[in-house]
Amino acid sequence: MQDYSTKDVNQELLAEIAEALQNIRGWGSVEIFVQDYKVVQITERNIKKTTQVQGSVKKGLDKLR
């Protein structure tokens, strides 16, 4: 990975961030880690949603009401 400064955001850094966003499949997140004004890591997380989990959460919330 190239050295990317947050003090001088360039097109290459923006392209890396745009690519990370495009790699998200429906649900997920992109995290950008900065240390001493330099981007040191871009993390992509894809989340798989399941019908079972969503239904269980809804049932649990209904019980709280």
N, C-alpha and C positions, 0 to 999 in steps of 0.2 A: 504494500500500500504506500502511496505517495505521502509526503508531508503536506498536510492541509492546515493552514492557519485560520483561526476564526476571526483574526483581525483583518485578513484579506481573503475573503471568500471568493474562490475562482470558479470558472465554469466546470472544471474537472470534478471538484467537490460536489457541485450541484448535480452533475451527471451521475456520480456515485450514489447520491441520495435518491435521485429519481429512479435509478435502476433497482435500488433496494425496495422502494415503494411498489414498483411494477412486479417485483417477485412475490409480493403478498398475495396469497390465493384466497380471497374472500374475507377472511378474518385474520388479524394479526397486528404486529406492531414493528416499527423501526426505531431503534434506539441509537443515539449518537453520543458517544462518550468523548469528553474533552478534558485534556490535562495540560496545564500551562499554555492555554490558548491554542492548542493543537488538537485536531480530531485524531484520536488514537484508535477508535474502533467504531464500526457501524455494524449493528446486529439486527438481523431480520428474524422475526418469529412468526411462524404460521400456526394458527390455532385451528384444530379440527372440532367443529361443533357436532354434537350428536343429539338426535331427537330424544333419546333416553335421558340424558343429563338435563336437557332443557325441561322435559316433562317433570322430572323429579324435583327440580328447583321450583317450578311453578306450584307443585303440590305442597312443597314445604312452605312456600310463601302463603298459600291459601290457609294453611293451618295456623299461621301467625295472626291472621286477621280476625 
